[in-house]
Amino acid sequence: MKLTIIVPAHNEENSIANTINGIKNAIAEFNKNECNTEIIIVNDASTDNTSEELEKTKGIRSEE
């Protein structure tokens, strides 16, 4: 089974890291059977440093 989580983001530089960490923690807690998971963040034309914050984060896919 594959689980894909898609998160829209617009000017979320101050909260995107916490959001991603929360998702990863929830996946780890409920992923006892080691299903294939993917987190995709869709950066919706942010004008702040959301893109830079996403570049620092491992284990996600970022789309502009």
C-alpha positions in Angstrom: 0.0 0.0 0.0 1.2 3.5 -0.8 0.2 6.6 1.2 0.7 10.0 -0.4 0.1 13.2 1.6 -0.2 16.4 -0.3 0.1 19.7 1.6 -0.5 23.1 0.0 1.7 25.9 1.2 1.6 29.6 0.7 3.9 31.9 2.7 4.4 29.2 5.4 8.1 29.7 6.2 7.4 30.0 9.9 5.3 26.9 10.2 6.1 24.5 7.4 8.9 22.6 9.3 6.6 22.0 12.2 3.9 20.8 9.8 6.2 18.4 8.1 7.6 17.1 11.4 4.0 16.5 12.7 3.1 14.6 9.5 6.3 12.5 9.8 5.6 11.7 13.5 2.0 10.7 12.7 3.3 8.4 9.8 5.8 6.8 12.1 3.3 6.1 14.8 0.7 4.6 12.5 3.1 3.0 10.0 3.5 -0.3 11.8 3.3 -2.3 8.6 5.9 -0.1 6.8 3.7 1.0 4.0 5.3 3.2 1.3 4.7 6.8 2.2 5.4 10.1 0.3 4.9 13.7 1.4 4.5 16.3 -1.3 4.5 20.0 -0.5 3.0 22.2 -3.1 4.5 25.7 -2.8 1.8 28.0 -4.2 3.8 31.0 -5.3 5.1 31.9 -1.8 6.9 35.3 -1.6 8.6 34.5 1.7 11.3 31.9 2.4 9.0 28.9 2.2 11.1 27.4 -0.7 14.3 27.8 1.3 12.7 26.0 4.3 11.6 23.2 2.1 15.1 22.7 0.7 16.4 22.2 4.2 13.8 19.4 4.9 14.7 15.8 4.0 12.3 13.1 3.0 9.8 15.3 1.2 9.1 16.3 -2.4 8.5 19.9 -3.1 6.6 21.2 -6.2 6.3 24.8 -7.2 
